[in-house]
Amino acid sequence: MTTFKEAITATDRMPLAKVFEIFLGGAPSVRLTAYDGSSTGPENAPFQVDLKTPRGTT
């Protein structure tokens, strides 16, 4: 079961970077920048993933 600190309703959208963190179980060691403007991971990470469109998530 997944739990969240804040309730998410059908009209709310979770930032893609947050989804990435949840999927990996914490802050990643790579930098992820998503098309929705969200980002996660260290800014000086040796590897970076830049998702420019929603199609990049499929």
FILO-598361 format. One line per field, with one value per residue: x negated, y negated, z negated of N, C-alpha, C, O in turn. Coordinates in Angstrom, 2 decimals. Atoms other than C-alpha are relative to their C-alpha. Last residue first. Example, Ala and Ser with C-alpha at 12.3 -4.5 7.8 and 13.67 -1.06 7.14 Angstrom:
2
neast <- [0.82; -0.89]
nnorth <- [1.19; 1.19]
nup <- [0.06; 0.00]
caeast <- [-13.67; -12.30]
canorth <- [1.06; 4.50]
caup <- [-7.14; -7.80]
ceast <- [0.77; -0.90]
cnorth <- [-1.09; -1.20]
cup <- [-0.73; 0.00]
oeast <- [0.26; -1.94]
onorth <- [-2.20; -1.18]
oup <- [-0.90; -0.66]
//
This chain:
58
neast <- [-0.59; -0.28; 1.23; 0.31; -0.64; -1.42; -0.48; -1.22; -0.82; -1.07; -1.23; -0.94; 0.75; 0.03; 1.31; 0.26; 1.01; 1.38; 0.45; 1.31; 0.52; 0.76; -0.94; -0.71; -1.17; -0.74; -1.14; -0.83; 0.05; 1.37; 0.91; 0.68; 0.74; 0.09; 1.34; 0.32; -0.80; 0.52; 1.31; -0.31; -0.48; 1.18; 0.65; 1.13; 1.26; 0.98; 1.40; 0.37; 0.00; -1.32; 0.04; -1.00; -1.11; -0.18; 0.52; -0.60; 0.71; -0.83]
nnorth <- [-1.28; -0.86; -0.56; -1.22; -1.16; -0.13; 1.23; -0.40; 1.17; -0.39; 0.77; -0.37; -0.35; -1.46; -0.35; 0.81; 1.05; -0.48; -0.67; -0.63; -0.57; 0.98; 0.78; 0.99; -0.43; 1.23; -0.11; 1.21; 0.65; 0.50; -0.76; 0.89; 1.10; -0.14; -0.44; -1.23; -1.05; -0.26; -0.64; -1.38; -0.66; -0.26; -1.20; 0.26; -0.17; -0.76; 0.30; 1.22; -0.25; -0.15; 0.39; -0.66; 0.88; 0.95; 1.32; 1.08; 1.26; 1.18]
nup <- [-0.44; 1.15; 0.55; -0.76; 0.65; -0.35; -0.62; -0.71; -0.30; -0.91; 0.03; -1.04; -1.21; -0.24; -0.56; -1.20; 0.18; -0.06; 1.21; -0.08; 1.24; 0.77; 0.82; -0.82; -0.76; -0.28; -0.91; -0.08; -1.31; -0.14; -0.85; -0.94; 0.61; 1.45; 0.39; -0.71; 0.62; 1.35; -0.16; -0.40; 1.22; 0.82; -0.50; -0.90; 0.69; -0.77; 0.28; -0.73; -1.44; -0.59; -1.41; -0.84; -0.35; 1.09; -0.29; 0.76; -0.08; 0.00]
caeast <- [-6.31; -7.71; -9.40; -6.02; -5.13; -7.69; -11.17; -12.27; -15.84; -17.77; -21.10; -24.18; -27.27; -25.03; -25.96; -22.38; -21.67; -18.42; -14.96; -13.29; -9.86; -9.10; -6.32; -8.66; -10.82; -14.34; -15.87; -19.35; -20.92; -21.69; -17.94; -16.06; -13.92; -12.22; -12.92; -9.24; -8.47; -11.33; -10.27; -6.66; -7.96; -9.95; -6.81; -5.00; -1.77; 1.32; 4.33; 7.83; 8.47; 7.50; 4.21; 4.22; 0.98; -1.56; -1.12; -0.66; -1.26; 0.00]
canorth <- [-5.71; -8.54; -10.32; -10.80; -13.27; -15.66; -17.04; -14.38; -15.34; -12.56; -13.50; -11.50; -12.65; -14.42; -18.07; -19.26; -16.39; -14.54; -15.82; -18.09; -19.49; -21.84; -19.72; -18.58; -16.76; -17.20; -14.13; -14.27; -10.92; -9.66; -9.33; -10.75; -8.07; -4.74; -4.59; -4.71; -7.31; -9.52; -9.19; -10.04; -13.13; -14.16; -13.78; -16.34; -14.98; -16.39; -17.46; -17.32; -13.68; -14.42; -13.80; -13.76; -14.95; -12.85; -10.04; -6.33; -3.45; 0.00]
caup <- [22.28; 20.17; 23.06; 24.76; 22.03; 23.56; 22.68; 20.22; 19.29; 17.57; 16.01; 15.07; 13.13; 10.62; 9.94; 9.49; 7.09; 7.66; 8.47; 10.99; 11.75; 14.64; 16.15; 18.95; 16.41; 15.08; 13.47; 11.93; 11.00; 7.48; 6.85; 3.86; 2.29; 2.97; 6.70; 7.73; 5.08; 6.27; 9.94; 9.06; 7.23; 10.32; 12.43; 10.33; 8.85; 10.47; 8.49; 10.03; 9.08; 5.49; 3.77; -0.02; -1.56; -3.42; -0.92; -1.45; 0.91; 0.00]
ceast <- [-1.04; 0.56; 0.22; -1.27; -0.32; 0.60; 1.49; 0.66; 1.18; 0.88; 0.98; 1.27; 0.90; -0.76; -0.14; -1.33; -0.28; -0.98; -1.42; -0.34; -1.37; -0.57; -0.70; 0.98; 0.66; 1.13; 0.65; 1.10; 0.92; -0.22; -1.40; -1.01; -0.66; -0.82; -0.17; -1.35; -0.33; 0.75; -0.60; -1.29; 0.36; 0.38; -1.24; -0.71; -1.13; -1.30; -0.89; -1.44; -0.43; -0.13; 1.37; -0.10; 0.97; 1.19; 0.26; -0.67; 0.73; -0.88]
cnorth <- [0.93; 1.35; 0.93; 0.68; 1.31; 1.19; 0.05; -1.26; 0.45; -1.22; 0.54; -0.81; 0.38; 0.31; 1.51; 0.35; -0.74; -1.14; 0.51; 0.62; 0.62; 0.54; -1.02; -0.85; -1.17; 0.39; -1.36; 0.25; -1.21; -0.60; -0.61; 0.79; -0.85; -1.07; 0.14; 0.56; 1.35; 1.14; 0.35; 0.80; 1.46; 0.72; 0.36; 1.29; -0.30; 0.04; 0.84; -0.41; -1.24; 0.19; 0.26; -0.53; 0.79; -0.90; -0.90; -1.31; -1.05; -1.24]
cup <- [0.55; 0.40; -1.18; -0.53; 0.71; -0.75; 0.36; 0.54; 0.85; 0.17; 1.02; -0.17; 1.18; 1.28; 0.24; 0.65; 1.31; -0.12; 0.21; -1.34; 0.23; -1.30; -0.89; -0.81; 0.72; 0.93; 0.11; 1.02; -0.05; 1.38; 0.03; 0.82; 1.07; -0.67; -1.50; -0.43; 0.62; -0.68; -1.37; 0.12; 0.29; -1.29; -0.82; 0.38; 0.98; -0.78; 0.90; -0.25; 0.79; 1.51; 0.59; 1.42; 0.88; 0.25; -1.19; 0.37; -0.81; 0.00]
oeast <- [-0.71; 0.77; -0.70; -1.43; -0.33; -0.13; 2.12; 1.19; 1.04; 1.34; 0.59; 1.72; 0.47; -0.70; -1.26; -1.48; -0.35; -0.61; -1.89; 0.19; -1.73; -1.31; -0.06; 1.36; 0.46; 0.91; 1.02; 0.82; 1.80; -1.31; -1.60; -1.83; -0.44; -1.35; -1.20; -1.51; -0.48; 0.13; -1.12; -1.35; 0.06; -0.36; -1.54; -0.83; -1.11; -1.81; -0.53; -1.97; -0.90; -1.22; 1.88; -0.30; 0.56; 1.88; 1.24; -1.84; 1.95; -1.85]
onorth <- [2.04; 2.22; 1.64; 1.89; 2.37; 2.07; -1.00; -2.06; 0.68; -1.81; 0.95; -1.06; 0.31; -0.46; 2.03; 0.16; -0.14; -2.31; 0.62; 0.21; 0.96; -0.17; -1.70; -1.94; -2.33; 1.02; -1.96; 0.64; -1.29; -1.06; -1.76; 1.52; -0.66; -0.84; 0.65; 1.78; 2.35; 2.00; 1.45; 1.95; 2.35; 1.59; 1.54; 2.21; 0.20; -0.98; 1.95; -1.25; -1.11; 0.06; 1.39; -1.73; 1.61; -1.30; -0.71; -1.33; -1.17; -1.32]
oup <- [0.96; -0.46; -1.59; -0.38; 0.08; -1.20; 0.49; -0.22; 2.05; -0.81; 2.12; -1.29; 2.33; 2.25; 0.24; 1.86; 2.38; 0.04; 1.34; -2.38; 1.36; -1.98; -1.69; -0.37; 0.37; 1.96; -0.90; 2.15; -0.91; 1.69; -0.37; 0.25; 2.26; -1.76; -1.96; -0.58; -0.08; -1.30; -1.55; -0.32; -0.51; -1.75; -1.02; -0.43; 2.11; -1.23; 1.29; 0.48; 1.92; 2.07; 0.54; 1.63; 1.70; -0.69; -1.91; 0.76; -0.72; -0.75]
//
